[in-house]
């Protein structure tokens, strides 16, 4: 039986979300067309001069300040008694770079706070992040990277269906892709402040018409008031791609994660997939993939199934592109233990789906980007995801509609406008909700 929201919140104390860590050239939200492997040798860029930038000795400093106003009709995506109201989003950040060509060091830190003046202050957030990235490039086609990251978040997803929290060099605190490719659904959350400490290493090598990337990470998450939810996570991952004809390339990725919760059974998750993509043929480009995913809880059962899908992109003009993707994930589960392990590949769904449920999920998404000018980008996403609970009468339908505008007013000042609509409908009582979120703001780089 599909767990209700209250059940999910209670199980948060026993375990925490774990999902596929799909890295490399795949988008976390769905099977958008992967980035093709490189066809030309990597370019060696000139070392930054620091001209026109803030500097400290040989360090280049990039302070930024983002200020936004927003209105949210359901702050936590609650099923009952939704909280709504206006808010202020404040987001200062600092990036420091030291680059000698072979070695480069990046230090970053940011604060991400949302204040709801008409709601109880318990709903306000004060997230922050700090860390470093160290790169070593003995050859222009060989890069070794080490990263350490500290992240504090005020709210935790009830069930996370995106990737495990990972480090980032962005002053924004996330590795969001530009335009429609970076859109994911706002999630169902609960107030549960926690700190995550992450260490990551990776190696990237380019070959003639191909690449390979290998990585590993360790992370520890500590909750301020829910010590039973603390957990450690180890992950290993890899991805590769190569051109095998003038128009076609093969790609693949694999990952495995091991979770050790403070309370409950240890668990692991794996995902592997591979496919074929095409170069642009006339006005079209496409890709298809197939893979397997699975979850295993020690002394608690296992779940798994196949995943497959594809995407077709259309480029009618230089400034305008659009794509349609279809993704299906099957998960057959006999997990009996209490677990909050989440199914992956559902980034366009506004609430996580537990891996202990036997489900078949089908997602159809349309994405489009239009570059009105060098200064203005408009993008949008519309998706419909149908989730059938196997051997149960419950059915879930989720819709997402999102539109965004980015306007570069000046070289150091950009304006943003975003709107997102999320609808989660199920015939199981007390699980459906709706959320509208609109945000307008400005980002200034000093």
N, C-alpha and C positions, 0 to 999 in steps of 0.2 A: 504494500500500500504506500502511496506517495505521502511523505511526511509533511505535516502542516508547518506553517511558519513558527508557531510556538515550539513544536518539536525540534525544529532546526536550531532555535536559539538555545534550548536546553542541551542539545548535543554539542553545541560549541564549547561547553565546559569540558566535555570528554575528549574531543578531538578537534582538529582544525583542518581547513581545506588544503588539499593537495591536488594538483592537476598537471596535465602534460606540459612540459617545458619544451615547446617547439621553438627551436632557435635557427639561426642561419637565415635562410631566405624565404621564410614563411611568415605570413601575417597572423597574429594571434586570434583575430576575430573570425576568420574563415579562410577558405581556400581561394584567396585571390591569386591572380597569376603571379608566380614566383619571379624574383629578379633573375634574369638570364645570367649565366656564368660570363666572366669577362672574355672579350675577344681580342683585346689589345693589352700590351704590357702596362702595368700601373705607372702613372705619371708621378715623377718626383717634383713636388711643389717647392717653390722657394721658401726659405725660412721666413717667418713673420718678422717684419721690421719694427713693429710697434708704432709706426707713424700714425698719428691721429688717434691713438688709443691711450688709455691709462696704463702706466708702466711702473714697476717697482724693481729697480735693478734690471735683470733680464726677464722678469716675469711680466706677462701681459694680462691685465685685469679687465674683466668684463662684468661690471655690476648691472643688474636689471631690476626693474620694478614693474610689476603688473598690478593694476587696480581694476576691479570689476564690480558691477552691480548685477544682481541676479534675483530671480523669483522662482521658487520651487514649490510645486503643489503637493509633494509627498516626499519630505526630506529623507526618510529612511526606506521608502517604498513599502510602507506598512500596509498590511491587509485590512486592518481596522484602525480607526481613529488616526487618519493620516495627519501629519504636521505640515502646515504650509505657511509660507510667508516670504518676505523679501530678505535679501542677505547682501553682505559686502564681502568680497573675496580679495584678500591682500596677499601678494606673492613676490617678495623680494628675493633676489638670488645673487650669487657671486661665483664667477668662474675665473680661475687663475691658471695660465698656461706657461710652461717652460719647454721650449722645443729646440733641440740641437740637431735634428735630422735623424740620427740613429736612435737617440733617446728622446722621449717626450714625457712630461709629467703634467697631469691635469688635477687641480684641486677644485672642489665644488662644494657649495652649501646653499641651502635655501630654506625659507619658511613658507608654508602654505596654510593660510588661516581663513576660515569662513565664519562670519559672525551673523547671527540671525537676531536682529534687535527686538522682534516681537515674540520670540520664543524663549523658553527656558535656556539659560546659559549652558546647560548640560549638552545641548545640541550643537554648540559651537565647536569648531575644530581648530587645533593648533598643531599641525603636522610640520615636521622638519626633517632635513636630510643633510648629510655631510659625507664626504669621502674623497678618494683619490683614484686615479687611473694612471698606471705606469706602462708605457709601451716601449718595446725594444725591437727595432727593425734593422737587423744586420744586412738584409737585402731588401730591395724595394718590393719584392713579391713574397716576403716572409715577415710576419708580424707576431710577436709574443706580447700578451697583455696580462697584467695582473691588476686586480681591483679590490679595494676594501670599501665597504659602505655601511653607514648607519642610517636607519630610517625609523622615524616615529610616526605612527598614525593614530588618530583618535577613534576612528570607526573601523570595525572589521566586517568583512562580508559575512553574511549569515552562512552561505555556502559559496565559495569562490569558484567561478568557472573560467577564470582567466589564468595566466601563468603565475607561478609562485613569485612573490615579491622579489624583484631583482634590482641590482644596482644600476645606476645610470650616471652619465657625466652631464646630463642636461641640468641647467639651472631650474628648469621646470620640474625636475624630479622624475621624469619618465621618458622612455624612448619612443614617444608618439611619432608615428609616421605622418607626413604632411597630407593635407587634404582628406578625401574620403577614405583612404587606406588606414587612417589612424582612428576612425570612429569605432567606439565600443559602447555597449549599453551601460548606463548608470546602474549600479547594483543595489540589491537589498542589503541593508547594513544594520548593525547594532553597535551601540556605544561600548567599546571595549579597547581602551588605549593599550598600545603595545609597542615594543621596540624590536627591530630586527637587525641583526648584525650579519653581514654577508661577505664572504671572501670568494673571489672568482678568478680563475686562470683560463687562458685560451691560447691556441696557436692557429694561425691562418696562413695558408700557403696557396699561391696561385701557380698554375701550370699553363702550358699551351692550351688555351681554350677551355680551361677548367679551374676548379678550386676545391680545397678541402679545409674544413674547420673542425677542431676538436676542443672541448672545454669541460671544465668541472667546477663545482661550487660547493661550499658548505655554508649553512645558515642556521642561526639560532633566533627564535622568536620568544620573547618574554612579555607576558601580560602583566599590567600593573595590579589588577585586582582578581584575575582569574588564573591563579598559578597552575591549576589543573589543565589549562589549555596550552601551556608552554610546550614547545617541541623543537627538535633539531631536524635538519634536512640536509641530505647529501644528494647531489645530482651529477650525472655524467651525460654528455651530449655530443653529437657530431652531425655535420651536414656536408654535402658535397654536390657538385654538378659539373657536367662537361658537355660540350657540343659533339655530337656524333654524326652530324651532317650539316650542310650549310644553313639549313632552316630549322633543325630540330635539336633539342638538348635534353639530357636526362638529369633529374635532380632527386635528392633523397635526404632524409634526416632521421635520426633516432635519438631517444633520450630515455633515461631511467632514473627515477628518484626514490630515495629511501627515507621514510619518516619515522622518527622515534619520539612519540608523544610522552609527556610527563605522566599521563594517565591513559590507560588503554593499551591496545596491542600495536606493535610495530606494523608498518604497512609499506608497500612499494607500488609504484606506478611506472608503466613503460608505454612508449609509443614509437612506432616505426612507420614510415611511409615513403613512397617514392613515386615518381611519375615522369611524364614527358611534357615538355613545353615547346612552343614554336616561336620563332622570330616573327616580326610583323610581316604578314603576307597581304599585300594590297593594303586594305584599311583594317585588317583584323589580326588578332593575336590570341592564342589560347593555351590551355594546359589542362591535363587530367592527372589524377593521382589515385593511389590505392594504398591502404595500410592496415595495421592492426594496433589495438590499444588494450590495456588490461590493468587491473588493480588486484592486489592480493593483500589480505589482512592476516597476520599470523594467528593461527588457530581460530580464524573467523570467517573463512571462505574466500572466494575469488570472483572476479567479474572480468568481462572482456568481450571483444567483438571486432568487427571490421569497420573501417571508415573509408569512404571514397567520395569523389566529386570532381568538379572541374570548373573552369571559368573561361569566358570568351570576352575579349575586350575589343572595342570598336573605336576608331580614331577618325571621325568624319572631317575634322579640321585640326590644324596644329594646336590651337588653344583649347580644344574640347575633346574629352575622352569619356568613355563610359564602359561599364562592364557588368555582366550578369554571372553570378556564381551559384552553384548548387552543391550542397554538401549533405551527406548522410552518415550518421554514426549509429551503430548497433551496439548495445551493451547488455549482455546476458549475465545476470548476477545470482549467486547463491550466498552472498555475504550475509551473515547472521549477526555479526558483532555490531555494536553501536559505533557508527563511524560518520564522519562528515567529509570523507574523501569525495571530491567532485569530479564529474566527467569534464573532459576538456573539449575544445573546439566549439564552444557555445558562447563566444564573446559578444554576440548580438542579442543574447537573451538576458533579460533584466534580473534573473535570479538563478542561482546555481542549481544543478540537478545532481543529486547524490549518486555516486557510483554503485551504491547498494540497490538501486532501482534497475529493473530490467526495462530498457527503453529502446525505441527507435526514433531518432531525431532527424528531421529533414528541414534544412534551411535554404531558402532562396533569397538572394540579396541583389539589389541593383545599386551601383555606385557610379557617381559622375563627378567630374571636375571641369570647371570652365575658367580659363584664365582671361578675364576681361581685358586686362592690360598688364604691364610689367608690375603694377602696384596692387592689383586687385584679383583675388582668387575667390570663386564661389564653388562650394562642393556640397553634395548631398548623398544620403544613404537611405534606402527603404528596404526593409527585410521582413519576411514572414517565416517563422519557425514553427513547425508542427511536431509535437512530442507525444508519442503514443506509449502509454505504460503497458508493457506486454503482460498478458494474462490478468489484467486489471481493467476496470471500466473507466479509469481516469484518462483524460486527454487534456493536453496543454497546447494552447495556441498563443504565441507571443509575436507582437508587432513592434517594429522600431522605425521611426522616421526622424531623420536628423538633417539639419542644414546649417552650414557655417559660411561666414564671410571673413576674409583676411584682407586688410587694406594697409599698404605701406605708405603712410602719410608723409613721412620723412625717412631718411636713412636710419635714424635711431628711434623712430616712433611708429608703431603699428597699432591699428584698431581691429577689434575682434567682435563678432556677433555670432552666437550659437543658440540653436534651439533643438531640443530633443524631446520626442514623445515616445514613451514606453508603455505598452499594454500587455499585461500578463493575465490570461484567462484560462481557468480550469473548471471542469465540472465537479471537482472535489470542493466541498464547502471550505470557506475561510482560507483560500489560497490566492485569490485574484486581486490584482491591484492595477492602478493607472498612475503614471507620473508624467508631468510636464515640467521641463526645466529650460529657462531662457536666461542667457548671460550676455552682457555687453561690457566691453572693457578696452583698456589701452595698455600696451607694453612699451616701456621706455628703456633704452640702453644708454648708459652713461659713457 
